Amino acid sequence: HLSILLLVARRLRIRGHEVLFAVKDPGSAQHLLAEDGFRFVQCPRAPGNGTVYRDPVSFADILAQAGFADSGVLCSLVRAWQNLFNLYWPDVVVAQYAPTAKISAGLFGIPCLELAYGFESPPDVAPFPCFRPWLNMSKETLLKKEQIILDNINQIRNRDSATRLANLQQAMKSDLTLFATFPEMDNYPGRTGGHFIGPLSITGDGVDIPWPEGGAFRVIAYLNPIRETVSILETLKDRGASVIAIVPGMEESMRRTLSHEHIRIVGTRVKLSPLLTNSDLSVTHANHGTVAALLLAGVPLLMIPTTIERWTLSSAMERLGTGIAVTQNRINADFGTALDNLLSNSAFRSAAGRFATKYADYDQECVLDRLVSTIERLPKWLQNKQSTTYPETTEP
């Protein structure tokens, strides 16, 4: 999530603006932002002993886990954000998966632009869509979860003499929401009225890694060091693949053990752009930015989603016909079969190729320029808001 904001921040700084990141994980921020010299601070976070939903059924459960289901916790988080705003007095807040920051900015009167992948900004329907329809959750049960959160938000708004909100969908809106994705990649199928500007991916940063010589086919693997990573790489080796595996956090001893003349394993950022056009398929955890970059290059996807966000994106890609998803608990049983299917069935590459052709004219640099212009104009636009038109057309 920091990557998408880093691209925007670089462009804002070129235009003479000062940027401050408020981050959840300072360690990751240091790794990603230090080279560019951006300042960052720790953002307010809910305590670790909050409500935990192992299998969230809607975005209301995600919010509850972030502290929204506890009025005391939510109030403290909003006040902490407002104290942060008091220290730095931002002209605009650009939020990326930061619901408490959005609410706090609204109460504080700071213009807020939400830059969403999709998952973190559910469609304007009540209740929010259910992630797990096979559970047959009733509408009343889902609305009851939302009402608890809405009551807590309205309690804070009452203290600040703000207007009570009628539903949670209204509470989750920012001044302007732009979707940094394509409609086909939306986590919520059938959304209407979204302003899609196209994905923002970092593919030019990192080290240059050449493909290993030989191999029957070429695979980009972007993985977490989960237990099943060994099985994944061993299967790729057995199939004779030439592999560049990006596995941040893998122990050096394990990296040495799994490396092979046809398998290169690295733990640092790799420059993806020169590798994409020569890749036959990919193996990822369905990270949005990586999936977008692969699809724009017409590369089929073998996805191993590790969160509900990535599972919904994987489902969208399966509906599009561009890849196959394998759940983490089925890797040992199903990964090899899925790999063979992707290699033998040309329909997956054809579907990925059609997607790449459809968006062949997509220009990320142009989108970034227009996005930054929109951010610059947002305060004045809000002051003079007289209609539903947006400050600038931002479609891809």
Secondary structure, DSSP 8 states (H G I E B T S, - for coil): -HHHHHHHHHHHHHTT---EEEES-HHHHHHHHGGGT-EEEE-----TTS---SS--SHHHHHIIIIIT-HHHHHHHHHHHHHHHHHH--S-EEESS-HHHHHHHHHHT--EEEEE-STTS--S-SS---S-GGG---HHHHHHHHHHHHHHHHHHHHHTT----SSHHHHT--SEEEESS-GGG-SSTT--S--B-------S-SB-----S--SEEEEEE----TTHHHHHHHHHHTTEEEEEE-TT--HHHHHHH-BTTEEEE-S-B--HHHHTT-SEEEE---HHHHHHHHHTT--EEE---SHHHHHHHHHHHHHTSEEE--GGGHHHHHHHHHHHHHH-HHHHHHHHHHHHHTTT--HHHHHHHHHHHHHHHHHHHHT--SS--SS----
